[in-house]
Amino acid sequence: MLMRRYLLKVHLYLGLLLGGAFALLGLTGSFLVFYPEIDRGLNPELVSPSVKHSPPSVQAWFDHLHAQFPQRKGPWRIEIPRSTDQVVFARYLKPEETDPNVFAPMVVALNPDSGAVLNARMWGDYLVTWVYDLHYSLLMGKLGTVLVSLLGMALLVSVVLGVYLWLPRGKQRLIKAVPKVRTGSKKAIYDMHSYTGAYGAVLLLLMVVTGVGLATPQWVEPVVNLFSVRMEKQTVYSAIPMPGAKRITADQAISAGLAVFPTAKLRWIEAPIKVEDVYVLRLQQPAETSQRFPKTFVWIDQFSGQVLASRDALKVSSGDVFFDWLHPLHNGEAFGLTGRILAFVSGLLPLALLLTGWIRWRQKRKAKGIANQRQAHKHCSVD
């Protein structure tokens, strides 16, 4: 009984002291599940009015970017539209205006057909990316990612303790485990808090584990490496060209990359800048779970068009599979629209637990205060 009281206090104070932070991370996470759709809703110019796309020349998009931003001499990365109503998004990875050690690219939207610039924004200066940074690092850079992971682990402890304290005991434990909100404000609030935590625990634990893995992978890698050896990161360079050699176009590089994975779709392409750089293609094979950020890569020599290296996301170690699944599980993308809705709902759970837990705590404090007053009055009457 003494241990149970101690665990109850730990659960209580974690919720009271950190519940607001848990709710903030949850709400921003729910927002980000649908952030591409939200961004298009807030910025109508990001919805392409054209259905032409006949067929798009990726090299032409790069040419438009270089022509309209001649002062930007660094690398551009283009995201390929996945439907006819989407515009082309290009990221200038290292803008001079931002800290090169922080992920803060310039994001440019292009009309898929004309290549006209629809808007150009700095990462973090507009709503969806500001919310992203708030969720990922609390707007505090690398230190923030550590704090986010620590908060995630505290939430993990709180949820596990809550489930343990809730677990029904006795012969009728299965009947007691069936959700049923009783009448009366005190019992109803307790039931709502308990069942929300108990039945939402799987979703919350999934969000915490994947979130910690994304924010601080260096904490998770040593454990994963005990069971599986991960593929080393590729460092690939183009061969020194012969005098007068010309760079192949982005479309030629795409053809070479898709020849390696004929059933794949191009999602991203980064063009070379320096003579030793390569074309980097990010492809999605049919069996991959992530739509926007798949893990199949091809590196193409910018002069010869030769495939220098590739990464087949379907033929990697179990350790790589674990890390490849973190993002699509965290945002629910791995299970389509249903998964995204579940991820959205899971982000609302910390707020629901905070509100019901706080109300229940206030109810108990009020009841305790009334009981103390009665006890004091009783002593006074006896005296």
Secondary structure as UniProt FT lines:
FT   HELIX           2..33
FT   HELIX           35..42
FT   HELIX           44..46
FT   HELIX           58..68
FT   TURN            70..71
FT   STRAND          76..79
FT   TURN            84..85
FT   STRAND          88..92
FT   TURN            96..97
FT   TURN            100..101
FT   STRAND          106..110
FT   TURN            112..114
FT   STRAND          117..122
FT   TURN            123..124
FT   HELIX           127..137
FT   TURN            138..139
FT   HELIX           141..166
FT   TURN            171..172
FT   HELIX           173..176
FT   HELIX           185..199
FT   HELIX           201..215
FT   HELIX           217..225
FT   TURN            226..227
FT   TURN            243..244
FT   HELIX           250..260
FT   TURN            262..263
FT   STRAND          265..270
FT   TURN            275..276
FT   STRAND          278..284
FT   TURN            286..287
FT   STRAND          296..301
FT   TURN            302..304
FT   STRAND          307..311
FT   TURN            313..314
FT   HELIX           318..330
FT   HELIX           333..335
FT   HELIX           336..382
//
